[in-house]
Amino acid sequence: MTEFLVRRLVRGAQNTEDPSVREAYGRLAGIVGVVCNVLLFVGKFLLGTLTGSVAITADAVNNLSDASSSIVTLIGFRLAAKPADEGHPFGHHRIEYLAGLAVGYWGSTADVEKNWDIDREFLPELPEANRQSRLKGWQKAVRCSYGWAKED
């Protein structure tokens, strides 16, 4: 399916050094992400509402947040495609990386918050110090992965 969409919608798909080709790939990925996640949201939300399943409804909301991540991807590729100007003589290409960083950080933060809530719900006997320790470990892992801290 991916190859079919790329062949149909990305001109010069092999020339990934061309900024217009990279923008086309980013636009395609963003649009497919938004469409698929919105469809999943609608289906899961209806199913969760009809069956009364909180889990399915919560998963629907997760798909909606994934759709918003795809919107950030679309915006990032659109801004990165802007030509060089006086304030940015080398262009705006690094915005692609910043958008990816934002999506990754946002997604991992949401996952940690979900796990935090699950811990409180299903492991109420777990001492708060253990939760704090796990959170600090996650924060350090994020800082290390982005090069903001050294690993021990």
Secondary structure, DSSP 8 states (H G I E B T S, - for coil): -HHHHHHHH-TTTT-TTSHHHHHHHHHHHHHHHHHHHHHHHHHHHHHHHHHT-HHHHHHHHHHHHHHHHHHHHHHHHHHHTS---SS-TT-STTHHHHHHHHHHHHHHHHHHHHHHHHHHHH-TTS-HHHHHHHHHHHHHHHHHHTTSS---
